[in-house]
Amino acid sequence: MNSLSRAGLIILLILAVATGIWLNNTAWRNRRLIWQLQAAVIAGGVGFIAGRITAGNE
């Protein structure tokens, strides 16, 4: 793993922790928005994985 990918992984980890803290401090009235955000992230991840699997080997 080169240093650029390692730095990217560290940045993603920091962003994930910061987002978790922010969502934990969110008021209950915004929980529906959080569920929609969670669904969008999951759908994006599934779409990305499906795209990588079905992509050609070129």
C-alpha positions, 0 to 999 in steps of 0.5 A, a space after each residue: 500500500 503506497 503512502 497516498 492510499 494510506 493517507 486516503 484511508 486515514 482521512 476516510 477513517 477520520 471523516 467516518 468518526 467525525 460523522 458518527 459523532 455529529 450524527 450522535 449529537 443530532 436531535 431526534 426530529 432529524 432521525 428520518 433524515 439520518 435514515 435517508 442518508 444511511 439508505 443513500 450510503 448503502 445504495 451507493 456502496 451496493 451500486 459501486 460494488 455491482 459496477 466493479 463486479 460487472 465491469 470488464 477486465 480491460 
